[in-house]
Amino acid sequence: MLAHKRPHIERAALRLFVTRGVRGTTVRDIAARAGVAEGTLYRHWRSKRELARALFRECAAAVAADVARAAAAEATARAKLVAAIRVLFRSARDERFLYEMLILPPSREARRFISDAASPAAVLADVVAAGQRAGELADIDPRLAAECIIGAVNRVAIQRRLGTLPRRLADYEEDVIVAALASLGGVRRRAAG
């Protein structure tokens, strides 16, 4: 009987965590937005922190799975990266709250949430590393490359929402793809010394 309320609670919490932050959201806020009694939340999660952790991990896993699926459908590392970036843009555009849960300002809580969670960055790092092994991509730290790509998508999404970038979010997708591919082209890292 209560299982059908769980998705409503999750959607309400996700929206509140994104708009108010985890710290700025109370269990009472979530319950009111979901139209349930506060006690109903405690039947599914022990605390607001546990709910936030579960939502963050589910959001990260959902986007990571979409990125992995898109990359797996392509043959070359460059095509895999293009597909992955397109998925990130689609998530930012179409799954706003899910995506924004992933880009909330870092906090001690968020670091604990992500320590062993599936992540889009890990999937992208694997794509970059495979491309490096195949000789298609530059020899830079794959995790750094992945974080830079995600950072570019995040900044564009944030600035678009703030109104500092005038075009639609989708209009920036090709520019970010071109920049990412250019930065990961055949240029080799300089030798230290």
N, C-alpha and C positions, 0 to 999 in steps of 0.2 A: 504494500500500500504506500509506503513512504519512498520507495525506489523511484517512482515517477517524479518526485519533487527534487531529486538530486540534480538533474540538468538545469532546472530553474534556479536552484541555489548557486550552481557553478556559474551560470551566465550572469547572475546578479553580482556575485563576488568578483568575477573577472572585470565587469564594467566598473565597479567601485574601486578595485585595486588599481586599475589603469587611470581613472579620473582623480582619485583621492590619494592613492598610494596605499600600501599595505598598512603602514602605521596610522594613517588617517582614516582608516575604515574600521568600524566596530562590528562585532557579531550582530548587534542590534540593527545596524545599518543594512547588513546583508539580509537578515531575516525579513526586515520590512520591505526591502526591494523585491525579494523573492516571494513575498506574501505567505510566509510560514512563521511559526513560532520559533523563538531562539533555540529552544530545546531540540527542534528538528535538526538543526545543524550538528548538534553534538551526537546525534545518532549516526552520522556519517563520518565526522571528523572530531578528533579530541579537542582541537583548538583552531583558532583563526590561522595561526602559523601553519598548522598541518594542512589546512585547506589551501592556503596560499602556496605552500610547497607543492602540493599535488597539482594545482592548476598550472603553476610555472612549468613543472616537469611534463605535464600533458601537452601544454602549448609547445614546448621545445621539441618534444617527441613528434608531434604532428607536423611541424614545419620541417624537422630533420627528415622524416619519412617522405614528405613531398619532394624535398631536395634530392634525396637518394634515388627515389623513383625516376625523377626527371633525368638525373645524371646517368642512371643505368640504361636509359633508353638510347643514349648516344654512343658513338664509336670512339671519337677522339676526345682528348682532354679539353681542348678548346671548346668543342661542342658541348661537353658536359658542363663546363663553367657557364657557358651562355644559358643553357637550360636551367642550371641552378640559380643564376641571377634572375632569370625570368620568374621562377617560382618565388623567390624572395620578394620581388616587386608585386607579384600577384597577391601574396600573403599580406603585404603592407597595404595594398589597395582594397582587397575584398574581405579579409579577415582582420579588420582593424584592431579589435580588442585582443584577439589571440596574439597577433603580431606585436602589439604594443606592450603586452605583458612581458615579452621577451626583451624589450628595449627600455624598460623602466630604469631610472637612474640606479647605478650599482649601490648596494648597501651590504652590510654584514649578513643580513638575512638572505639576500639574493645569492651571495657567494655560497652560502650553505645549501641553497636550493639546487645550484647547478653543479656542485662538485662531482657528482657521478651521473648526471643526467645526460640523455641523448641530446645532441645539439646540432643545429645546422652548421655551426663552425667546424665541428669535428668531421662532418660529412664533406664539407668543402675542402678541409685540410687533406682528407684522404684522396679527393679528386686531384688536388694540386700535386700531392706526393706521387700519385700514379702517373701523372703527366710528366713529372720530372724524371721518373724512372724510364719513361718511354722517350725521353729527350725532347718532348714538346714544349715544356715550360721551363722558365728560368730557375736557377738554383738558389732559391731563398727559402727561409723557414716556412713550411707549408701552413703552420698554424697562424703565423703572422699574415701571410697572404690571405687566408680565409677571414681573419678578423678585419683586415683592411677592406675586403669586398663587402662584408656585412656592415662594417662601419659606413662605407659609402652609401649603401642602400638605406641604412638607418638615418643618416644625416639628411639625405634627400627627402625621405618620408617625413621626418620631423620638420624640416624647413618648409616643406610644402604645406603641412598642416598649420604652421605658424603664419603662412602667407608671404614668406620672404622669397619663395620661388613661385613665379606667376603661372607657369604652365601646369597642366594635369600631371599627376605622378607618373603615368605611363609614358609621357613625353620625355622623361629623363632616363628611361630604361636603356635605350640604345647608347646614350652617352656614357653611362656607367659601365656597360658591357665593353665598349671600345676602350675606356680607360683601364679597366681590369685586364683585358687581354694585352694591351700595350705594355702594362707594367709587368706582366708575366711572360712576355715574349722571350726570344732567345738570348736576351742580355744576361751575361753571367756576372755573378757577384765578384767584386774586386778582391784580390788577395789581401789579407791583413798584412800590414807591415809598413 
